[in-house]
């Protein structure tokens, strides 16, 4: 009787654990029955793949206390995080690729400059002086405007000189030039926990090759007193934003062939002589000739411009989110 009870207990136990089929439990194997003698597949990659995709027994059991503060406050969601962009396992939802821990390096910003109008080379003040071969006499400051005729009374000296009018005005178009290649970052993957694994993920479970984390929108601090304290700032994309190029520029080039022109009439109709307006004392061969007007001419020769400001780069992270890991 004891032996029969013990046998009945063993049969019941095997059946409860999903053991052998109860209809063949006591049958002897047929003499003609053959078994598959093929060796098991011990390929390491197959084993790893199975471990990565299979759900460990009981790991996603419900624990209603895990998805609460202080570890997982309201507004945070449990995820598995892969810094190498690994494929999400089956027990987690399809993943999302993100840019993680982006940083800006050197030469991230510059400013482009295009010339839209030449500076004025003929408006300003030139100092004119003569007397003697060294032009050491009194210097008269004469104002000129845009190459127009300037009536004036006086005489031409045997030697005269005039200073150059510096260029003034001009316009340019300045634009910031961001350089996204100056950004260093990682391509990571976020795998949201499936409903059956949400609680376990909140409790710190993550599949092989992943880190247990929580995520929230925006750039925020990790929850205080939470086990999830290692912060990663992620986003859909990372770009460089450049600020501070301003509108000021320096023109590349000069005013060519500046000249001071002497006329007998006050409407600049009859030229007496023209000398370089470059500060050089020049012989006129027209000493004591009466004048009625002067004009100053120069030709702008500017090939471009450069921005004078130094821009400041900043990180433009699209759809930023904060990931905090254990």
C-alpha positions as CSV (number, residue, x, y, z in Angstrom):
1,X,0.0,0.0,0.0
2,X,2.8,2.5,0.9
3,X,4.6,1.6,-2.4
4,X,1.4,2.3,-4.3
5,X,0.9,5.7,-2.6
6,X,4.5,6.7,-3.3
7,X,4.2,5.8,-6.9
8,X,1.0,7.8,-7.2
9,X,2.6,10.9,-5.6
10,X,5.6,10.7,-8.0
11,X,3.3,10.5,-11.1
12,X,1.3,13.5,-9.8
13,X,4.4,15.6,-9.3
14,X,5.8,14.9,-12.8
15,X,2.5,15.7,-14.4
16,X,2.2,19.0,-12.5
17,X,5.7,20.2,-13.7
18,X,4.9,19.5,-17.3
19,X,6.8,16.2,-17.5
20,X,6.2,13.1,-19.6
21,X,2.8,12.4,-21.2
22,X,0.7,10.5,-18.7
23,X,-0.7,8.1,-21.4
24,X,2.8,6.6,-22.0
25,X,4.3,7.0,-18.5
26,X,4.1,3.2,-17.7
27,X,4.6,1.8,-21.2
28,X,7.8,0.1,-22.2
29,X,9.5,1.4,-25.3
30,X,8.9,-0.6,-28.4
31,X,11.9,-2.7,-29.4
32,X,11.7,-1.1,-32.9
33,X,11.7,2.5,-31.5
34,X,14.7,4.6,-32.6
35,X,16.0,7.8,-31.0
36,X,17.7,10.8,-32.6
37,X,21.4,10.5,-31.8
38,X,22.3,13.9,-33.4
39,X,24.5,15.9,-31.1
40,X,23.0,19.1,-29.6
41,X,23.8,22.5,-31.2
42,X,26.4,24.1,-28.9
43,X,27.2,26.9,-31.3
44,X,28.2,29.9,-29.0
45,X,26.4,32.4,-31.1
46,X,23.2,30.4,-31.1
47,X,23.4,30.2,-27.3
48,X,24.0,33.9,-26.9
49,X,21.1,34.7,-29.3
50,X,18.8,32.5,-27.2
51,X,19.9,34.1,-24.0
52,X,19.3,37.6,-25.4
53,X,15.9,36.8,-26.8
54,X,14.5,34.4,-24.2
55,X,12.6,35.8,-21.2
56,X,14.3,34.5,-18.1
57,X,11.8,32.6,-15.9
58,X,10.0,34.8,-13.5
59,X,12.0,37.9,-14.3
60,X,9.0,39.9,-15.4
61,X,6.7,38.9,-12.5
62,X,4.5,41.7,-11.4
63,X,5.7,43.9,-8.5
64,X,3.4,46.9,-8.1
65,X,5.9,48.7,-5.9
66,X,8.7,49.0,-8.4
67,X,7.2,51.7,-10.7
68,X,6.9,54.3,-8.0
69,X,9.1,56.9,-6.3
70,X,11.7,57.4,-5.3
71,X,13.2,55.1,-8.0
72,X,10.7,55.8,-10.7
73,X,8.6,58.9,-10.0
74,X,5.6,60.0,-12.1
75,X,6.6,61.1,-15.6
76,X,9.4,58.6,-15.9
77,X,9.3,55.3,-17.9
78,X,11.4,52.2,-17.6
79,X,13.6,51.4,-20.7
80,X,16.5,49.2,-21.6
81,X,19.4,51.3,-22.9
82,X,22.1,50.2,-25.3
83,X,25.0,52.6,-25.9
84,X,25.9,50.6,-29.0
85,X,22.5,50.5,-30.6
86,X,21.9,46.8,-30.0
87,X,18.6,45.3,-31.3
88,X,15.9,45.3,-28.7
89,X,15.1,41.9,-27.2
90,X,11.7,40.2,-27.5
91,X,10.5,41.1,-24.0
92,X,10.8,44.8,-24.8
93,X,9.0,46.9,-27.3
94,X,10.6,47.9,-30.7
95,X,13.4,50.3,-30.0
96,X,14.2,53.8,-31.0
97,X,17.6,55.1,-32.2
98,X,18.8,58.3,-30.5
99,X,21.9,60.5,-30.3
100,X,23.4,60.2,-26.9
101,X,25.8,62.3,-24.9
102,X,26.5,64.8,-27.7
103,X,29.4,67.2,-27.2
104,X,30.7,70.2,-29.2
105,X,34.3,70.2,-30.2
106,X,36.6,72.8,-31.8
107,X,35.8,74.8,-34.9
108,X,32.1,74.3,-34.5
109,X,31.1,77.8,-35.7
110,X,32.2,80.4,-38.2
111,X,30.6,83.4,-39.9
112,X,30.4,83.8,-43.6
113,X,30.5,87.3,-45.1
114,X,29.5,88.5,-48.6
115,X,30.0,92.0,-49.9
116,X,26.7,93.7,-51.0
117,X,28.0,97.2,-51.5
118,X,31.6,98.6,-51.9
119,X,32.8,101.1,-49.4
120,X,32.9,104.8,-50.5
121,X,36.5,105.7,-51.5
122,X,35.8,109.4,-52.3
123,X,34.1,110.8,-49.3
124,X,36.1,112.2,-46.4
125,X,38.9,114.6,-45.6
126,X,42.3,114.9,-47.3
127,X,45.1,117.1,-46.0
128,X,46.8,119.1,-48.8
129,X,50.2,120.8,-48.3
130,X,52.9,122.3,-50.5
131,X,55.7,124.9,-50.5
132,X,59.1,123.6,-51.3
133,X,60.4,120.2,-52.5
134,X,59.5,118.7,-49.1
135,X,55.9,120.0,-49.2
136,X,56.6,121.3,-45.7
137,X,54.2,124.2,-45.8
138,X,50.9,124.7,-44.1
139,X,48.4,121.8,-44.5
140,X,44.8,122.6,-45.4
141,X,42.1,120.0,-44.6
142,X,39.6,119.8,-47.4
143,X,36.4,117.8,-47.3
144,X,35.2,115.8,-50.3
145,X,31.9,114.0,-51.0
146,X,31.6,111.1,-53.4
147,X,34.0,112.5,-56.1
148,X,32.1,115.7,-56.6
149,X,33.6,119.0,-57.5
150,X,34.6,121.1,-54.5
151,X,35.0,124.9,-55.3
152,X,38.0,126.5,-53.6
153,X,40.2,129.5,-54.2
154,X,44.0,129.3,-54.2
155,X,47.1,128.5,-56.2
156,X,49.0,125.4,-57.2
157,X,52.5,125.1,-55.6
158,X,55.6,123.8,-57.4
159,X,55.3,120.7,-55.1
160,X,52.1,119.5,-53.5
161,X,51.0,116.4,-51.6
162,X,47.6,115.1,-50.5
163,X,46.7,112.3,-48.0
164,X,44.6,109.3,-48.8
165,X,40.9,109.3,-47.8
166,X,40.2,106.0,-46.0
167,X,37.2,104.0,-47.3
168,X,34.0,104.4,-45.4
169,X,30.6,102.7,-45.4
170,X,29.8,99.7,-47.5
171,X,27.5,96.9,-46.6
172,X,27.9,93.2,-46.1
173,X,25.7,90.1,-45.4
174,X,26.9,88.0,-42.5
175,X,25.5,84.5,-41.8
176,X,26.4,81.9,-39.2
177,X,28.0,78.7,-40.5
178,X,27.5,75.8,-38.1
179,X,29.7,72.7,-38.4
180,X,27.9,69.6,-37.3
181,X,30.9,67.4,-37.9
182,X,32.4,69.1,-34.7
183,X,29.9,67.1,-32.6
184,X,30.9,63.9,-31.0
185,X,28.2,61.5,-29.8
186,X,27.0,57.9,-29.6
187,X,24.2,56.3,-31.5
188,X,22.2,54.6,-28.7
189,X,19.0,52.7,-28.6
190,X,16.1,52.9,-26.2
191,X,13.9,49.9,-25.7
192,X,10.7,50.5,-23.8
193,X,9.6,47.7,-21.5
194,X,6.6,45.7,-22.7
195,X,3.6,45.7,-20.3
196,X,4.6,42.3,-18.9
197,X,8.1,43.6,-18.1
198,X,7.3,47.1,-17.0
199,X,7.5,46.4,-13.3
200,X,10.6,44.2,-13.6
201,X,12.3,46.9,-15.6
202,X,11.4,49.5,-12.9
203,X,13.1,47.2,-10.4
204,X,16.3,47.1,-12.3
205,X,16.0,44.3,-14.8
206,X,17.7,44.7,-18.2
207,X,18.5,42.0,-20.8
208,X,22.1,41.0,-21.6
209,X,24.0,43.8,-23.3
210,X,21.6,46.5,-22.0
211,X,21.5,48.8,-19.0
212,X,18.4,49.3,-16.8
213,X,17.2,52.9,-17.1
214,X,14.3,55.3,-16.9
215,X,13.5,58.1,-19.4
216,X,11.7,61.4,-19.2
217,X,11.1,64.3,-21.7
218,X,13.4,67.3,-21.7
219,X,16.8,68.0,-20.1
220,X,16.1,67.4,-16.5
221,X,17.9,66.1,-13.4
222,X,17.7,62.4,-12.5
223,X,15.1,61.8,-9.7
224,X,16.5,62.6,-6.2
225,X,17.2,59.5,-4.1
226,X,16.6,57.2,-7.1
227,X,18.8,54.2,-7.9
228,X,18.7,55.5,-11.5
229,X,21.3,58.2,-11.1
230,X,23.7,58.0,-14.1
231,X,22.4,60.6,-16.6
232,X,22.5,60.5,-20.4
233,X,21.1,63.3,-22.5
234,X,19.6,62.0,-25.7
235,X,17.7,63.4,-28.7
236,X,16.4,62.6,-32.1
237,X,19.3,64.5,-33.7
238,X,22.1,66.9,-32.7
239,X,23.1,70.1,-34.5
240,X,25.3,73.1,-33.8
241,X,23.7,76.5,-33.3
242,X,25.9,79.6,-33.8
243,X,25.2,82.9,-32.1
244,X,27.0,86.3,-32.1
245,X,28.1,86.8,-35.7
246,X,26.6,90.3,-35.6
247,X,26.6,92.6,-38.6
248,X,30.0,94.2,-38.6
249,X,32.6,93.3,-41.2
250,X,36.0,94.2,-42.5
251,X,36.4,94.6,-46.3
252,X,39.1,92.8,-48.2
253,X,40.7,95.1,-50.7
254,X,41.6,98.8,-51.0
255,X,40.8,102.1,-52.8
256,X,42.9,102.1,-56.0
257,X,44.6,105.1,-57.7
258,X,43.5,107.9,-55.3
259,X,44.1,111.3,-57.0
260,X,43.8,115.0,-56.2
261,X,42.7,117.0,-59.2
262,X,43.2,120.8,-59.7
263,X,40.9,122.8,-61.9
264,X,40.9,126.4,-63.1
265,X,37.1,126.7,-63.0
266,X,34.8,126.2,-60.0
267,X,32.8,123.5,-61.9
268,X,35.8,121.3,-62.5
269,X,35.6,121.6,-66.2
270,X,39.2,122.5,-67.0
271,X,41.9,120.3,-65.4
272,X,45.3,121.9,-64.5
273,X,47.1,119.0,-62.9
274,X,46.4,115.7,-61.0
275,X,48.7,114.3,-58.3
276,X,48.6,111.0,-56.4
277,X,46.7,111.3,-53.2
278,X,49.0,108.9,-51.3
279,X,51.0,111.4,-49.1
280,X,53.8,111.6,-51.6
281,X,55.3,115.1,-52.3
282,X,54.9,115.5,-56.1
283,X,56.3,118.1,-58.5
284,X,53.4,119.8,-60.3
285,X,55.2,122.1,-62.8
286,X,52.2,124.4,-62.4
287,X,53.5,126.6,-59.6
288,X,51.4,129.8,-58.8
289,X,48.6,128.7,-61.2
290,X,45.2,130.0,-59.9
291,X,42.6,127.3,-59.1
292,X,38.8,127.4,-58.9
293,X,38.1,123.9,-57.6
294,X,39.4,120.5,-56.5
295,X,38.1,117.0,-56.7
296,X,39.2,113.7,-55.1
297,X,38.8,110.5,-57.0
298,X,39.6,106.8,-56.2
299,X,38.4,103.4,-57.5
300,X,37.1,100.8,-55.0
301,X,38.7,97.4,-55.5
302,X,37.3,95.1,-52.8
303,X,37.1,91.4,-53.4
304,X,35.1,90.4,-50.3
305,X,34.8,90.8,-46.6
306,X,35.3,89.1,-43.3
307,X,33.1,89.1,-40.2
308,X,34.7,90.9,-37.2
309,X,32.7,89.0,-34.5
310,X,33.6,85.6,-33.0
311,X,30.5,83.3,-32.9
312,X,29.6,81.2,-29.9
313,X,28.5,77.6,-30.5
314,X,25.7,75.8,-28.6
315,X,24.2,72.4,-28.9
316,X,20.8,72.2,-30.6
317,X,19.4,68.8,-29.5
318,X,16.2,67.9,-31.2
319,X,13.5,66.4,-29.0
320,X,15.8,66.1,-25.9
321,X,15.1,63.5,-23.3
322,X,16.9,62.5,-20.1
323,X,17.9,58.9,-19.6
324,X,18.9,57.9,-16.0
325,X,20.5,54.5,-15.5
326,X,21.5,52.4,-12.6
